[in-house]
Amino acid sequence: MAGDPTRTFTVAARDVVDGAFDTGAYPHRHLAVIQVAKIGTPNSQIPLVMAAVEMLSQLGWELVGFTMENHTVVAVLHKI
């Protein structure tokens, strides 16, 4: 994970899917789930990011935005 999510407001999609991100310890209402395409295109990262969004939606988070820029996919969520 790149940095402390409580300070950066971001978490890697892989950390969410792997269970390494503790939503209970996250103090903010907004969160960006990110994934950089190290191999391939940003499109190749969409399934991983959406799996993280799906998992977070079951924990009371709602998707409010989605973008791809350069080699990075970003999903922005807020806590309901």
PDB file of N, CA, C and O in Angstrom:
ATOM      1  N   MET A   1       0.852  -1.169   0.000  1.00  0.00           N
ATOM      2  CA  MET A   1       0.000   0.000   0.000  1.00  0.00           C
ATOM      3  C   MET A   1       0.892   1.225   0.000  1.00  0.00           C
ATOM      4  O   MET A   1       1.853   1.301   0.766  1.00  0.00           O
ATOM      5  N   ALA A   2       0.582   2.169  -0.843  1.00  0.00           N
ATOM      6  CA  ALA A   2       1.395   3.375  -0.968  1.00  0.00           C
ATOM      7  C   ALA A   2       0.929   4.423   0.039  1.00  0.00           C
ATOM      8  O   ALA A   2       0.004   5.186  -0.235  1.00  0.00           O
ATOM      9  N   GLY A   3       1.559   4.454   1.179  1.00  0.00           N
ATOM     10  CA  GLY A   3       1.207   5.465   2.173  1.00  0.00           C
ATOM     11  C   GLY A   3       0.090   5.028   3.090  1.00  0.00           C
ATOM     12  O   GLY A   3      -0.467   3.937   2.963  1.00  0.00           O
ATOM     13  N   ASP A   4      -0.217   5.905   4.010  1.00  0.00           N
ATOM     14  CA  ASP A   4      -1.249   5.679   5.013  1.00  0.00           C
ATOM     15  C   ASP A   4      -2.597   6.166   4.468  1.00  0.00           C
ATOM     16  O   ASP A   4      -2.747   7.360   4.210  1.00  0.00           O
ATOM     17  N   PRO A   5      -3.575   5.280   4.286  1.00  0.00           N
ATOM     18  CA  PRO A   5      -4.869   5.697   3.742  1.00  0.00           C
ATOM     19  C   PRO A   5      -5.543   6.817   4.539  1.00  0.00           C
ATOM     20  O   PRO A   5      -6.274   7.625   3.967  1.00  0.00           O
ATOM     21  N   THR A   6      -5.308   6.872   5.842  1.00  0.00           N
ATOM     22  CA  THR A   6      -5.939   7.929   6.633  1.00  0.00           C
ATOM     23  C   THR A   6      -5.368   9.300   6.311  1.00  0.00           C
ATOM     24  O   THR A   6      -5.998  10.318   6.598  1.00  0.00           O
ATOM     25  N   ARG A   7      -4.183   9.335   5.720  1.00  0.00           N
ATOM     26  CA  ARG A   7      -3.557  10.608   5.336  1.00  0.00           C
ATOM     27  C   ARG A   7      -3.703  10.892   3.845  1.00  0.00           C
ATOM     28  O   ARG A   7      -3.819  12.050   3.444  1.00  0.00           O
ATOM     29  N   THR A   8      -3.699   9.851   3.027  1.00  0.00           N
ATOM     30  CA  THR A   8      -3.745  10.039   1.581  1.00  0.00           C
ATOM     31  C   THR A   8      -5.153   9.954   1.004  1.00  0.00           C
ATOM     32  O   THR A   8      -5.382  10.361  -0.135  1.00  0.00           O
ATOM     33  N   PHE A   9      -6.098   9.429   1.782  1.00  0.00           N
ATOM     34  CA  PHE A   9      -7.478   9.210   1.334  1.00  0.00           C
ATOM     35  C   PHE A   9      -7.543   8.200   0.190  1.00  0.00           C
ATOM     36  O   PHE A   9      -8.541   8.143  -0.528  1.00  0.00           O
ATOM     37  N   THR A  10      -6.489   7.404   0.016  1.00  0.00           N
ATOM     38  CA  THR A  10      -6.455   6.415  -1.058  1.00  0.00           C
ATOM     39  C   THR A  10      -6.056   5.047  -0.515  1.00  0.00           C
ATOM     40  O   THR A  10      -5.349   4.927   0.486  1.00  0.00           O
ATOM     41  N   VAL A  11      -6.532   4.030  -1.207  1.00  0.00           N
ATOM     42  CA  VAL A  11      -6.152   2.659  -0.894  1.00  0.00           C
ATOM     43  C   VAL A  11      -6.027   1.904  -2.211  1.00  0.00           C
ATOM     44  O   VAL A  11      -6.795   2.146  -3.142  1.00  0.00           O
ATOM     45  N   ALA A  12      -5.084   1.009  -2.289  1.00  0.00           N
ATOM     46  CA  ALA A  12      -4.927   0.178  -3.480  1.00  0.00           C
ATOM     47  C   ALA A  12      -6.062  -0.838  -3.533  1.00  0.00           C
ATOM     48  O   ALA A  12      -6.434  -1.430  -2.520  1.00  0.00           O
ATOM     49  N   ALA A  13      -6.595  -1.025  -4.717  1.00  0.00           N
ATOM     50  CA  ALA A  13      -7.672  -2.005  -4.899  1.00  0.00           C
ATOM     51  C   ALA A  13      -7.231  -3.384  -4.427  1.00  0.00           C
ATOM     52  O   ALA A  13      -8.017  -4.114  -3.823  1.00  0.00           O
ATOM     53  N   ARG A  14      -5.996  -3.741  -4.695  1.00  0.00           N
ATOM     54  CA  ARG A  14      -5.472  -5.046  -4.284  1.00  0.00           C
ATOM     55  C   ARG A  14      -5.550  -5.200  -2.764  1.00  0.00           C
ATOM     56  O   ARG A  14      -5.860  -6.286  -2.274  1.00  0.00           O
ATOM     57  N   ASP A  15      -5.274  -4.129  -2.010  1.00  0.00           N
ATOM     58  CA  ASP A  15      -5.333  -4.208  -0.549  1.00  0.00           C
ATOM     59  C   ASP A  15      -6.760  -4.441  -0.057  1.00  0.00           C
ATOM     60  O   ASP A  15      -6.972  -5.145   0.930  1.00  0.00           O
ATOM     61  N   VAL A  16      -7.736  -3.848  -0.745  1.00  0.00           N
ATOM     62  CA  VAL A  16      -9.136  -4.081  -0.370  1.00  0.00           C
ATOM     63  C   VAL A  16      -9.503  -5.532  -0.639  1.00  0.00           C
ATOM     64  O   VAL A  16     -10.042  -6.211   0.235  1.00  0.00           O
ATOM     65  N   VAL A  17      -9.217  -6.005  -1.832  1.00  0.00           N
ATOM     66  CA  VAL A  17      -9.582  -7.367  -2.229  1.00  0.00           C
ATOM     67  C   VAL A  17      -8.877  -8.402  -1.356  1.00  0.00           C
ATOM     68  O   VAL A  17      -9.463  -9.430  -1.018  1.00  0.00           O
ATOM     69  N   ASP A  18      -7.632  -8.137  -0.992  1.00  0.00           N
ATOM     70  CA  ASP A  18      -6.871  -9.075  -0.167  1.00  0.00           C
ATOM     71  C   ASP A  18      -7.189  -8.969   1.323  1.00  0.00           C
ATOM     72  O   ASP A  18      -6.663  -9.745   2.120  1.00  0.00           O
ATOM     73  N   GLY A  19      -8.042  -8.020   1.712  1.00  0.00           N
ATOM     74  CA  GLY A  19      -8.420  -7.870   3.118  1.00  0.00           C
ATOM     75  C   GLY A  19      -7.396  -7.141   3.961  1.00  0.00           C
ATOM     76  O   GLY A  19      -7.458  -7.200   5.189  1.00  0.00           O
ATOM     77  N   ALA A  20      -6.455  -6.454   3.331  1.00  0.00           N
ATOM     78  CA  ALA A  20      -5.412  -5.732   4.074  1.00  0.00           C
ATOM     79  C   ALA A  20      -5.850  -4.333   4.506  1.00  0.00           C
ATOM     80  O   ALA A  20      -5.146  -3.678   5.275  1.00  0.00           O
ATOM     81  N   PHE A  21      -7.005  -3.867   4.020  1.00  0.00           N
ATOM     82  CA  PHE A  21      -7.510  -2.539   4.368  1.00  0.00           C
ATOM     83  C   PHE A  21      -8.620  -2.680   5.401  1.00  0.00           C
ATOM     84  O   PHE A  21      -9.612  -3.370   5.166  1.00  0.00           O
ATOM     85  N   ASP A  22      -8.450  -2.026   6.538  1.00  0.00           N
ATOM     86  CA  ASP A  22      -9.421  -2.077   7.631  1.00  0.00           C
ATOM     87  C   ASP A  22     -10.346  -0.871   7.545  1.00  0.00           C
ATOM     88  O   ASP A  22      -9.977   0.234   7.945  1.00  0.00           O
ATOM     89  N   THR A  23     -11.552  -1.088   7.019  1.00  0.00           N
ATOM     90  CA  THR A  23     -12.494   0.027   6.876  1.00  0.00           C
ATOM     91  C   THR A  23     -12.927   0.574   8.230  1.00  0.00           C
ATOM     92  O   THR A  23     -13.266   1.752   8.343  1.00  0.00           O
ATOM     93  N   GLY A  24     -12.917  -0.263   9.248  1.00  0.00           N
ATOM     94  CA  GLY A  24     -13.305   0.199  10.584  1.00  0.00           C
ATOM     95  C   GLY A  24     -12.337   1.198  11.177  1.00  0.00           C
ATOM     96  O   GLY A  24     -12.723   2.019  12.009  1.00  0.00           O
ATOM     97  N   ALA A  25     -11.092   1.141  10.761  1.00  0.00           N
ATOM     98  CA  ALA A  25     -10.081   2.058  11.267  1.00  0.00           C
ATOM     99  C   ALA A  25      -9.952   3.311  10.394  1.00  0.00           C
ATOM    100  O   ALA A  25      -9.224   4.240  10.746  1.00  0.00           O
ATOM    101  N   TYR A  26     -10.652   3.337   9.263  1.00  0.00           N
ATOM    102  CA  TYR A  26     -10.558   4.474   8.354  1.00  0.00           C
ATOM    103  C   TYR A  26     -11.516   5.565   8.823  1.00  0.00           C
ATOM    104  O   TYR A  26     -12.721   5.322   8.879  1.00  0.00           O
ATOM    105  N   PRO A  27     -11.023   6.766   9.163  1.00  0.00           N
ATOM    106  CA  PRO A  27     -11.856   7.775   9.817  1.00  0.00           C
ATOM    107  C   PRO A  27     -12.625   8.723   8.903  1.00  0.00           C
ATOM    108  O   PRO A  27     -13.413   9.527   9.401  1.00  0.00           O
ATOM    109  N   HIS A  28     -12.431   8.663   7.601  1.00  0.00           N
ATOM    110  CA  HIS A  28     -13.024   9.653   6.707  1.00  0.00           C
ATOM    111  C   HIS A  28     -14.256   9.112   5.988  1.00  0.00           C
ATOM    112  O   HIS A  28     -14.467   7.901   5.924  1.00  0.00           O
ATOM    113  N   ARG A  29     -15.073  10.030   5.443  1.00  0.00           N
ATOM    114  CA  ARG A  29     -16.277   9.638   4.710  1.00  0.00           C
ATOM    115  C   ARG A  29     -16.012   9.369   3.239  1.00  0.00           C
ATOM    116  O   ARG A  29     -16.843   8.759   2.566  1.00  0.00           O
ATOM    117  N   HIS A  30     -14.873   9.809   2.730  1.00  0.00           N
ATOM    118  CA  HIS A  30     -14.561   9.639   1.310  1.00  0.00           C
ATOM    119  C   HIS A  30     -13.268   8.859   1.145  1.00  0.00           C
ATOM    120  O   HIS A  30     -12.359   8.941   1.971  1.00  0.00           O
ATOM    121  N   LEU A  31     -13.209   8.100   0.058  1.00  0.00           N
ATOM    122  CA  LEU A  31     -12.063   7.222  -0.175  1.00  0.00           C
ATOM    123  C   LEU A  31     -11.894   7.031  -1.679  1.00  0.00           C
ATOM    124  O   LEU A  31     -12.874   6.880  -2.410  1.00  0.00           O
ATOM    125  N   ALA A  32     -10.651   7.040  -2.131  1.00  0.00           N
ATOM    126  CA  ALA A  32     -10.344   6.725  -3.525  1.00  0.00           C
ATOM    127  C   ALA A  32      -9.657   5.368  -3.563  1.00  0.00           C
ATOM    128  O   ALA A  32      -8.636   5.155  -2.909  1.00  0.00           O
ATOM    129  N   VAL A  33     -10.228   4.459  -4.335  1.00  0.00           N
ATOM    130  CA  VAL A  33      -9.631   3.139  -4.555  1.00  0.00           C
ATOM    131  C   VAL A  33      -8.865   3.237  -5.865  1.00  0.00           C
ATOM    132  O   VAL A  33      -9.441   3.566  -6.902  1.00  0.00           O
ATOM    133  N   ILE A  34      -7.567   2.952  -5.819  1.00  0.00           N
ATOM    134  CA  ILE A  34      -6.733   3.138  -7.004  1.00  0.00           C
ATOM    135  C   ILE A  34      -6.022   1.844  -7.378  1.00  0.00           C
ATOM    136  O   ILE A  34      -5.780   0.974  -6.541  1.00  0.00           O
ATOM    137  N   GLN A  35      -5.699   1.748  -8.653  1.00  0.00           N
ATOM    138  CA  GLN A  35      -4.871   0.647  -9.113  1.00  0.00           C
ATOM    139  C   GLN A  35      -4.117   1.107 -10.352  1.00  0.00           C
ATOM    140  O   GLN A  35      -4.713   1.590 -11.315  1.00  0.00           O
ATOM    141  N   VAL A  36      -2.827   0.954 -10.315  1.00  0.00           N
ATOM    142  CA  VAL A  36      -1.971   1.321 -11.434  1.00  0.00           C
ATOM    143  C   VAL A  36      -1.724   0.078 -12.284  1.00  0.00           C
ATOM    144  O   VAL A  36      -1.433  -1.000 -11.766  1.00  0.00           O
ATOM    145  N   ALA A  37      -1.845   0.252 -13.590  1.00  0.00           N
ATOM    146  CA  ALA A  37      -1.566  -0.848 -14.519  1.00  0.00           C
ATOM    147  C   ALA A  37      -0.062  -0.904 -14.754  1.00  0.00           C
ATOM    148  O   ALA A  37       0.479  -0.131 -15.544  1.00  0.00           O
ATOM    149  N   LYS A  38       0.602  -1.810 -14.074  1.00  0.00           N
ATOM    150  CA  LYS A  38       2.042  -1.971 -14.249  1.00  0.00           C
ATOM    151  C   LYS A  38       2.347  -2.738 -15.533  1.00  0.00           C
ATOM    152  O   LYS A  38       3.368  -2.509 -16.180  1.00  0.00           O
ATOM    153  N   ILE A  39       1.455  -3.642 -15.885  1.00  0.00           N
ATOM    154  CA  ILE A  39       1.569  -4.404 -17.123  1.00  0.00           C
ATOM    155  C   ILE A  39       0.218  -4.304 -17.818  1.00  0.00           C
ATOM    156  O   ILE A  39      -0.819  -4.476 -17.177  1.00  0.00           O
ATOM    157  N   GLY A  40       0.214  -4.036 -19.084  1.00  0.00           N
ATOM    158  CA  GLY A  40      -1.049  -3.930 -19.812  1.00  0.00           C
ATOM    159  C   GLY A  40      -1.590  -2.517 -19.785  1.00  0.00           C
ATOM    160  O   GLY A  40      -0.840  -1.549 -19.658  1.00  0.00           O
ATOM    161  N   THR A  41      -2.882  -2.414 -19.903  1.00  0.00           N
ATOM    162  CA  THR A  41      -3.540  -1.119 -19.987  1.00  0.00           C
ATOM    163  C   THR A  41      -4.381  -0.877 -18.743  1.00  0.00           C
ATOM    164  O   THR A  41      -4.642  -1.808 -17.981  1.00  0.00           O
ATOM    165  N   PRO A  42      -4.815   0.382 -18.527  1.00  0.00           N
ATOM    166  CA  PRO A  42      -5.712   0.631 -17.396  1.00  0.00           C
ATOM    167  C   PRO A  42      -6.969  -0.235 -17.453  1.00  0.00           C
ATOM    168  O   PRO A  42      -7.498  -0.631 -16.414  1.00  0.00           O
ATOM    169  N   ASN A  43      -7.449  -0.531 -18.664  1.00  0.00           N
ATOM    170  CA  ASN A  43      -8.637  -1.384 -18.798  1.00  0.00           C
ATOM    171  C   ASN A  43      -8.456  -2.728 -18.110  1.00  0.00           C
ATOM    172  O   ASN A  43      -9.421  -3.313 -17.620  1.00  0.00           O
ATOM    173  N   SER A  44      -7.226  -3.217 -18.073  1.00  0.00           N
ATOM    174  CA  SER A  44      -6.972  -4.517 -17.451  1.00  0.00           C
ATOM    175  C   SER A  44      -7.149  -4.466 -15.939  1.00  0.00           C
ATOM    176  O   SER A  44      -7.264  -5.508 -15.294  1.00  0.00           O
ATOM    177  N   GLN A  45      -7.173  -3.275 -15.374  1.00  0.00           N
ATOM    178  CA  GLN A  45      -7.322  -3.117 -13.928  1.00  0.00           C
ATOM    179  C   GLN A  45      -8.771  -2.896 -13.486  1.00  0.00           C
ATOM    180  O   GLN A  45      -9.066  -2.928 -12.292  1.00  0.00           O
ATOM    181  N   ILE A  46      -9.664  -2.673 -14.435  1.00  0.00           N
ATOM    182  CA  ILE A  46     -11.061  -2.410 -14.080  1.00  0.00           C
ATOM    183  C   ILE A  46     -11.678  -3.542 -13.264  1.00  0.00           C
ATOM    184  O   ILE A  46     -12.328  -3.250 -12.260  1.00  0.00           O
ATOM    185  N   PRO A  47     -11.519  -4.818 -13.629  1.00  0.00           N
ATOM    186  CA  PRO A  47     -12.130  -5.874 -12.810  1.00  0.00           C
ATOM    187  C   PRO A  47     -11.647  -5.867 -11.357  1.00  0.00           C
ATOM    188  O   PRO A  47     -12.441  -6.102 -10.446  1.00  0.00           O
ATOM    189  N   LEU A  48     -10.370  -5.603 -11.131  1.00  0.00           N
ATOM    190  CA  LEU A  48      -9.844  -5.573  -9.771  1.00  0.00           C
ATOM    191  C   LEU A  48     -10.423  -4.395  -8.989  1.00  0.00           C
ATOM    192  O   LEU A  48     -10.823  -4.550  -7.835  1.00  0.00           O
ATOM    193  N   VAL A  49     -10.467  -3.232  -9.610  1.00  0.00           N
ATOM    194  CA  VAL A  49     -11.025  -2.050  -8.936  1.00  0.00           C
ATOM    195  C   VAL A  49     -12.505  -2.263  -8.649  1.00  0.00           C
ATOM    196  O   VAL A  49     -12.978  -1.927  -7.563  1.00  0.00           O
ATOM    197  N   MET A  50     -13.238  -2.815  -9.603  1.00  0.00           N
ATOM    198  CA  MET A  50     -14.667  -3.030  -9.382  1.00  0.00           C
ATOM    199  C   MET A  50     -14.923  -4.111  -8.339  1.00  0.00           C
ATOM    200  O   MET A  50     -15.929  -4.045  -7.633  1.00  0.00           O
ATOM    201  N   ALA A  51     -14.050  -5.097  -8.220  1.00  0.00           N
ATOM    202  CA  ALA A  51     -14.182  -6.090  -7.147  1.00  0.00           C
ATOM    203  C   ALA A  51     -14.011  -5.404  -5.795  1.00  0.00           C
ATOM    204  O   ALA A  51     -14.729  -5.717  -4.844  1.00  0.00           O
ATOM    205  N   ALA A  52     -13.066  -4.473  -5.706  1.00  0.00           N
ATOM    206  CA  ALA A  52     -12.873  -3.724  -4.460  1.00  0.00           C
ATOM    207  C   ALA A  52     -14.089  -2.854  -4.162  1.00  0.00           C
ATOM    208  O   ALA A  52     -14.525  -2.763  -3.014  1.00  0.00           O
ATOM    209  N   VAL A  53     -14.634  -2.215  -5.193  1.00  0.00           N
ATOM    210  CA  VAL A  53     -15.841  -1.394  -5.016  1.00  0.00           C
ATOM    211  C   VAL A  53     -16.995  -2.262  -4.534  1.00  0.00           C
ATOM    212  O   VAL A  53     -17.735  -1.874  -3.630  1.00  0.00           O
ATOM    213  N   GLU A  54     -17.145  -3.422  -5.129  1.00  0.00           N
ATOM    214  CA  GLU A  54     -18.219  -4.341  -4.729  1.00  0.00           C
ATOM    215  C   GLU A  54     -18.074  -4.740  -3.261  1.00  0.00           C
ATOM    216  O   GLU A  54     -19.054  -4.747  -2.516  1.00  0.00           O
ATOM    217  N   MET A  55     -16.871  -5.068  -2.855  1.00  0.00           N
ATOM    218  CA  MET A  55     -16.634  -5.451  -1.456  1.00  0.00           C
ATOM    219  C   MET A  55     -16.951  -4.288  -0.517  1.00  0.00           C
ATOM    220  O   MET A  55     -17.589  -4.479   0.518  1.00  0.00           O
ATOM    221  N   LEU A  56     -16.509  -3.090  -0.875  1.00  0.00           N
ATOM    222  CA  LEU A  56     -16.756  -1.927  -0.028  1.00  0.00           C
ATOM    223  C   LEU A  56     -18.242  -1.563   0.004  1.00  0.00           C
ATOM    224  O   LEU A  56     -18.736  -1.075   1.021  1.00  0.00           O
ATOM    225  N   SER A  57     -18.953  -1.795  -1.093  1.00  0.00           N
ATOM    226  CA  SER A  57     -20.387  -1.477  -1.110  1.00  0.00           C
ATOM    227  C   SER A  57     -21.153  -2.348  -0.118  1.00  0.00           C
ATOM    228  O   SER A  57     -22.187  -1.932   0.406  1.00  0.00           O
ATOM    229  N   GLN A  58     -20.657  -3.539   0.139  1.00  0.00           N
ATOM    230  CA  GLN A  58     -21.289  -4.412   1.128  1.00  0.00           C
ATOM    231  C   GLN A  58     -21.007  -3.954   2.560  1.00  0.00           C
ATOM    232  O   GLN A  58     -21.615  -4.442   3.512  1.00  0.00           O
ATOM    233  N   LEU A  59     -20.075  -3.007   2.694  1.00  0.00           N
ATOM    234  CA  LEU A  59     -19.718  -2.479   4.009  1.00  0.00           C
ATOM    235  C   LEU A  59     -20.208  -1.045   4.202  1.00  0.00           C
ATOM    236  O   LEU A  59     -19.762  -0.348   5.113  1.00  0.00           O
ATOM    237  N   GLY A  60     -21.130  -0.609   3.339  1.00  0.00           N
ATOM    238  CA  GLY A  60     -21.729   0.708   3.508  1.00  0.00           C
ATOM    239  C   GLY A  60     -21.087   1.835   2.726  1.00  0.00           C
ATOM    240  O   GLY A  60     -21.301   3.004   3.047  1.00  0.00           O
ATOM    241  N   TRP A  61     -20.310   1.514   1.713  1.00  0.00           N
ATOM    242  CA  TRP A  61     -19.703   2.534   0.856  1.00  0.00           C
ATOM    243  C   TRP A  61     -20.452   2.576  -0.467  1.00  0.00           C
ATOM    244  O   TRP A  61     -20.970   1.562  -0.933  1.00  0.00           O
ATOM    245  N   GLU A  62     -20.504   3.775  -1.071  1.00  0.00           N
ATOM    246  CA  GLU A  62     -21.194   3.944  -2.343  1.00  0.00           C
ATOM    247  C   GLU A  62     -20.266   4.589  -3.367  1.00  0.00           C
ATOM    248  O   GLU A  62     -19.571   5.560  -3.067  1.00  0.00           O
ATOM    249  N   LEU A  63     -20.264   4.037  -4.576  1.00  0.00           N
ATOM    250  CA  LEU A  63     -19.446   4.569  -5.666  1.00  0.00           C
ATOM    251  C   LEU A  63     -20.041   5.898  -6.124  1.00  0.00           C
ATOM    252  O   LEU A  63     -21.235   5.984  -6.410  1.00  0.00           O
ATOM    253  N   VAL A  64     -19.198   6.938  -6.194  1.00  0.00           N
ATOM    254  CA  VAL A  64     -19.671   8.243  -6.657  1.00  0.00           C
ATOM    255  C   VAL A  64     -18.938   8.733  -7.898  1.00  0.00           C
ATOM    256  O   VAL A  64     -19.378   9.685  -8.544  1.00  0.00           O
ATOM    257  N   GLY A  65     -17.825   8.092  -8.236  1.00  0.00           N
ATOM    258  CA  GLY A  65     -17.097   8.499  -9.432  1.00  0.00           C
ATOM    259  C   GLY A  65     -16.084   7.451  -9.836  1.00  0.00           C
ATOM    260  O   GLY A  65     -15.630   6.642  -9.028  1.00  0.00           O
ATOM    261  N   PHE A  66     -15.741   7.492 -11.130  1.00  0.00           N
ATOM    262  CA  PHE A  66     -14.817   6.507 -11.668  1.00  0.00           C
ATOM    263  C   PHE A  66     -14.072   7.167 -12.813  1.00  0.00           C
ATOM    264  O   PHE A  66     -14.679   7.830 -13.654  1.00  0.00           O
ATOM    265  N   THR A  67     -12.758   6.989 -12.850  1.00  0.00           N
ATOM    266  CA  THR A  67     -11.981   7.569 -13.934  1.00  0.00           C
ATOM    267  C   THR A  67     -10.751   6.720 -14.228  1.00  0.00           C
ATOM    268  O   THR A  67     -10.289   5.940 -13.394  1.00  0.00           O
ATOM    269  N   MET A  68     -10.246   6.895 -15.423  1.00  0.00           N
ATOM    270  CA  MET A  68      -8.977   6.286 -15.810  1.00  0.00           C
ATOM    271  C   MET A  68      -8.107   7.411 -16.341  1.00  0.00           C
ATOM    272  O   MET A  68      -8.523   8.182 -17.206  1.00  0.00           O
ATOM    273  N   GLU A  69      -6.895   7.496 -15.814  1.00  0.00           N
ATOM    274  CA  GLU A  69      -5.965   8.524 -16.270  1.00  0.00           C
ATOM    275  C   GLU A  69      -4.577   7.921 -16.350  1.00  0.00           C
ATOM    276  O   GLU A  69      -4.103   7.287 -15.407  1.00  0.00           O
ATOM    277  N   ASN A  70      -3.934   8.125 -17.483  1.00  0.00           N
ATOM    278  CA  ASN A  70      -2.632   7.518 -17.734  1.00  0.00           C
ATOM    279  C   ASN A  70      -2.748   6.013 -17.524  1.00  0.00           C
ATOM    280  O   ASN A  70      -3.490   5.359 -18.257  1.00  0.00           O
ATOM    281  N   HIS A  71      -2.057   5.452 -16.571  1.00  0.00           N
ATOM    282  CA  HIS A  71      -2.108   4.010 -16.317  1.00  0.00           C
ATOM    283  C   HIS A  71      -2.826   3.699 -15.005  1.00  0.00           C
ATOM    284  O   HIS A  71      -2.636   2.623 -14.437  1.00  0.00           O
ATOM    285  N   THR A  72      -3.644   4.628 -14.524  1.00  0.00           N
ATOM    286  CA  THR A  72      -4.273   4.471 -13.224  1.00  0.00           C
ATOM    287  C   THR A  72      -5.797   4.484 -13.332  1.00  0.00           C
ATOM    288  O   THR A  72      -6.384   5.317 -14.023  1.00  0.00           O
ATOM    289  N   VAL A  73      -6.414   3.544 -12.636  1.00  0.00           N
ATOM    290  CA  VAL A  73      -7.864   3.492 -12.514  1.00  0.00           C
ATOM    291  C   VAL A  73      -8.213   3.965 -11.103  1.00  0.00           C
ATOM    292  O   VAL A  73      -7.610   3.520 -10.126  1.00  0.00           O
ATOM    293  N   VAL A  74      -9.188   4.869 -11.003  1.00  0.00           N
ATOM    294  CA  VAL A  74      -9.583   5.417  -9.705  1.00  0.00           C
ATOM    295  C   VAL A  74     -11.096   5.338  -9.557  1.00  0.00           C
ATOM    296  O   VAL A  74     -11.845   5.765 -10.437  1.00  0.00           O
ATOM    297  N   ALA A  75     -11.529   4.788  -8.437  1.00  0.00           N
ATOM    298  CA  ALA A  75     -12.940   4.776  -8.079  1.00  0.00           C
ATOM    299  C   ALA A  75     -13.078   5.568  -6.784  1.00  0.00           C
ATOM    300  O   ALA A  75     -12.393   5.284  -5.801  1.00  0.00           O
ATOM    301  N   VAL A  76     -13.957   6.552  -6.783  1.00  0.00           N
ATOM    302  CA  VAL A  76     -14.168   7.382  -5.595  1.00  0.00           C
ATOM    303  C   VAL A  76     -15.465   6.941  -4.931  1.00  0.00           C
ATOM    304  O   VAL A  76     -16.506   6.819  -5.577  1.00  0.00           O
ATOM    305  N   LEU A  77     -15.379   6.706  -3.627  1.00  0.00           N
ATOM    306  CA  LEU A  77     -16.543   6.245  -2.861  1.00  0.00           C
ATOM    307  C   LEU A  77     -16.788   7.162  -1.679  1.00  0.00           C
ATOM    308  O   LEU A  77     -15.892   7.881  -1.236  1.00  0.00           O
ATOM    309  N   HIS A  78     -18.015   7.127  -1.173  1.00  0.00           N
ATOM    310  CA  HIS A  78     -18.276   7.784   0.108  1.00  0.00           C
ATOM    311  C   HIS A  78     -19.039   6.825   1.011  1.00  0.00           C
ATOM    312  O   HIS A  78     -19.748   5.928   0.555  1.00  0.00           O
ATOM    313  N   LYS A  79     -18.869   7.044   2.281  1.00  0.00           N
ATOM    314  CA  LYS A  79     -19.521   6.209   3.294  1.00  0.00           C
ATOM    315  C   LYS A  79     -20.953   6.678   3.441  1.00  0.00           C
ATOM    316  O   LYS A  79     -21.215   7.863   3.651  1.00  0.00           O
ATOM    317  N   ILE A  80     -21.876   5.738   3.330  1.00  0.00           N
ATOM    318  CA  ILE A  80     -23.297   6.069   3.453  1.00  0.00           C
ATOM    319  C   ILE A  80     -23.666   6.225   4.913  1.00  0.00           C
ATOM    320  O   ILE A  80     -24.822   6.505   5.231  1.00  0.00           O
TER     321      ILE A  80
END
